[in-house]
Amino acid sequence: MRNRREEINYHNRKFKMVFTGHDVDAGWVFHLDQPPNEFAFSDRYSQCLIQIRRAHLSNRADTVNHGLDSQFSNGAGAVETCPSGVMLTTDIRCNNRRHYYVDTIDATDHGVFCMLTSKFGSSGDGGNFGGIPTNCCALAARGQAAGGAGLQGGNENLHLVNAWEYEDTRSIEEAGVLCHNPFGKKFEVRLKSVDTGERVFLTSEANFGVAASNGSCLILELDLLMLPNPTPNDK
């Protein structure tokens, strides 16, 4: 049980950081050069717990279709279906969090990362539903007879803007991983296919390869808790 002074000290060591931006290549650089207070950049706090609280990815910056038919592409300009999800990686190192792909003996990734999955269940690849092209839509409704009246009359599709998300509602003490103090530096965020390891970005299926349709938009929320350095008196 913390007393009042310890309670204030605890919350001064706890930070909730929100990072946003869009980039055509889905590569973001965020700066933590300016520590928010003395607890964030002190020789008394060399380590911290870091937790990705929430991540949200969409193709809203697509100036053609505005993310309505977003799908993943790799650097070679080919479609990436990403059936197992998309990994949001950072260059914040941590040995206590690792990723193993099926049938791999060694960890393929380590550090502060999370897996993004489709909010509506789409695999991020186009196809046909009931013989109707869906163009990567998140929701498709097959009409009844062609030429009929109303929403169910023709062969219409209903579209929702697909998005890829991650959320962790646990406390940072439970979900955070041990890292070095990241303040006073910058860090990078990238996306890659969990299945192939290819770096990916969001684009439009209908306008595939059109630069104006590459508009990966990211909202990233990090929780940090600075940890006091151990002393010889610690038992």
C-alpha positions in Angstrom: 0.0 0.0 0.0 1.5 3.3 -1.1 1.3 6.4 1.0 0.4 9.8 -0.6 3.9 10.7 -1.4 4.6 7.3 -2.9 1.4 7.5 -4.9 2.5 10.8 -6.5 6.0 9.4 -7.1 4.5 6.3 -8.8 2.3 8.4 -11.2 5.2 10.7 -12.0 7.0 7.6 -13.2 4.1 6.4 -15.4 3.6 7.8 -18.9 0.9 7.3 -21.6 2.3 8.3 -25.0 0.2 8.6 -28.2 1.9 8.6 -31.6 0.1 9.3 -34.9 0.9 9.8 -38.5 0.6 8.4 -42.1 3.3 7.3 -44.4 3.2 5.8 -47.9 5.7 3.2 -47.1 4.3 2.4 -43.6 7.5 3.6 -41.9 7.3 6.0 -39.0 10.0 7.7 -36.9 8.9 9.1 -33.6 10.9 11.3 -31.3 11.2 10.9 -27.5 14.1 13.5 -27.4 12.3 15.7 -24.8 11.7 13.8 -21.6 8.4 14.9 -20.0 9.8 15.2 -16.5 12.9 14.4 -14.4 11.8 10.8 -13.8 11.9 10.0 -17.5 15.5 11.0 -18.0 17.5 10.4 -14.8 20.5 8.2 -13.9 18.2 6.8 -11.2 15.9 5.3 -13.7 17.8 3.3 -16.4 15.1 0.8 -17.1 11.4 0.7 -17.6 8.4 -1.4 -18.5 6.9 -0.7 -21.9 3.5 -1.9 -23.1 1.7 -1.4 -26.4 -1.7 -0.4 -25.1 -3.4 0.0 -28.5 -2.5 0.2 -32.2 -4.9 1.1 -35.1 -3.9 0.9 -38.7 -6.0 2.0 -41.7 -5.5 3.3 -45.2 -7.4 6.6 -44.6 -4.7 8.6 -46.3 -5.5 6.9 -49.6 -6.6 10.0 -51.6 -8.4 7.9 -54.3 -10.6 5.4 -52.4 -9.9 6.6 -48.8 -9.2 3.1 -47.5 -12.5 1.5 -48.7 -10.6 -1.3 -50.4 -7.3 -1.4 -48.6 -5.0 -4.4 -48.9 -1.3 -5.0 -48.2 1.5 -4.8 -50.7 5.2 -5.5 -50.3 8.2 -3.6 -51.5 8.3 -5.5 -54.8 4.7 -4.3 -55.6 3.1 -7.7 -55.0 0.0 -8.5 -53.0 0.6 -9.7 -49.4 -2.5 -11.5 -48.0 -1.1 -11.6 -44.4 -3.4 -14.4 -43.3 -1.7 -14.7 -39.8 -1.8 -11.0 -39.3 0.6 -8.1 -39.6 3.4 -7.5 -37.1 3.9 -3.9 -35.9 7.6 -3.8 -35.0 9.6 -1.2 -33.2 13.4 -1.0 -32.8 12.9 -0.8 -29.0 14.9 -3.8 -27.8 13.7 -6.3 -25.2 14.9 -9.8 -24.6 11.8 -10.8 -22.7 9.3 -10.6 -25.6 9.8 -13.0 -28.5 7.9 -14.2 -31.5 8.0 -17.7 -32.9 6.5 -18.6 -36.3 5.2 -22.1 -36.8 7.9 -24.8 -37.1 10.7 -22.3 -36.3 13.2 -23.3 -33.6 14.6 -19.9 -32.9 12.6 -16.7 -32.3 12.1 -14.7 -35.4 11.6 -11.4 -33.6 12.2 -9.9 -30.2 11.6 -6.5 -28.7 8.5 -4.3 -28.4 6.0 -5.4 -31.0 2.4 -6.6 -31.5 0.2 -8.5 -33.9 -2.4 -6.5 -35.8 -5.5 -8.4 -36.9 -8.3 -7.4 -39.1 -11.1 -5.6 -37.2 -13.8 -7.2 -39.4 -12.1 -10.5 -40.2 -11.0 -9.7 -43.8 -7.7 -11.3 -44.8 -6.7 -8.2 -46.7 -7.0 -9.8 -50.1 -9.7 -9.4 -52.8 -11.9 -12.1 -54.3 -15.4 -13.0 -55.0 -18.4 -13.5 -52.7 -21.3 -15.2 -54.3 -19.8 -14.5 -57.7 -19.4 -10.8 -57.0 -16.0 -9.0 -56.7 -15.6 -7.7 -53.2 -12.4 -5.6 -53.6 -11.2 -6.3 -50.1 -14.3 -4.9 -48.5 -14.8 -5.8 -44.9 -18.5 -6.5 -45.3 -20.2 -7.8 -48.5 -23.9 -8.4 -49.0 -25.1 -10.3 -52.1 -28.2 -8.8 -53.6 -31.2 -10.9 -54.7 -32.1 -10.6 -58.3 -30.3 -8.1 -60.6 -32.5 -5.1 -61.4 -34.6 -5.4 -58.3 -35.6 -2.5 -56.1 -34.0 -1.3 -52.9 -30.8 -2.2 -51.1 -31.4 -6.0 -51.6 -32.6 -5.6 -55.1 -29.5 -5.7 -57.2 -26.0 -7.2 -56.9 -24.7 -4.6 -54.5 -21.8 -4.7 -52.1 -21.9 -3.0 -48.7 -18.5 -1.7 -47.7 -17.0 -0.9 -44.3 -13.5 0.6 -44.1 -11.3 -2.2 -43.0 -8.8 -1.6 -40.2 -6.2 -3.6 -38.4 -6.0 -3.3 -34.6 -4.4 -4.5 -31.4 -5.5 -3.7 -27.8 -4.2 -4.8 -24.5 -6.3 -3.8 -21.5 -4.1 -5.3 -18.8 -2.1 -3.2 -16.4 1.5 -2.3 -17.3 2.8 -4.3 -14.3 1.2 -7.4 -15.8 1.7 -6.8 -19.5 4.8 -4.5 -19.7 8.2 -5.9 -20.8 11.6 -4.8 -19.4 13.4 -2.3 -21.6 16.1 0.3 -21.4 15.0 3.9 -20.9 13.8 5.1 -24.4 13.7 8.8 -23.6 16.3 11.1 -25.1 16.1 9.0 -28.4 13.9 8.3 -31.3 12.4 5.0 -32.3 11.1 3.5 -35.6 7.9 1.6 -36.4 7.5 -0.7 -39.3 5.0 -3.3 -40.6 5.7 -6.8 -41.9 3.8 -9.9 -42.8 3.9 -12.5 -40.0 3.9 -15.3 -42.6 6.5 -14.1 -45.1 8.5 -11.6 -43.1 8.1 -9.1 -46.0 7.8 -5.5 -45.1 4.3 -4.3 -46.1 2.2 -1.2 -46.5 -1.5 -0.5 -47.2 -2.7 0.4 -50.7 -5.9 0.2 -52.7 -6.9 -2.9 -54.5 -8.7 -1.1 -57.3 -5.8 1.3 -57.7 -3.0 -1.1 -57.0 0.4 0.4 -57.7 -1.0 4.0 -57.7 1.2 6.1 -55.3 -1.8 8.2 -54.3 -3.4 5.1 -52.8 -0.6 4.3 -50.5 -1.8 5.9 -47.3 -1.0 3.8 -44.2 -2.3 5.6 -41.1 -1.2 4.7 -37.6 -2.4 5.4 -34.1 -0.1 3.9 -31.5 -0.5 4.2 -27.7 2.4 3.2 -25.4 2.4 2.9 -21.7 5.7 3.3 -19.9 6.6 2.9 -16.2 10.1 4.0 -15.1 11.8 1.6 -12.7 14.2 2.8 -9.9 17.7 1.4 -10.2 18.5 -1.3 -7.7 20.7 -0.3 -4.7 23.0 -2.4 -2.5 20.4 -2.2 0.2 17.7 -4.0 -1.9 17.0 -7.4 -0.6 
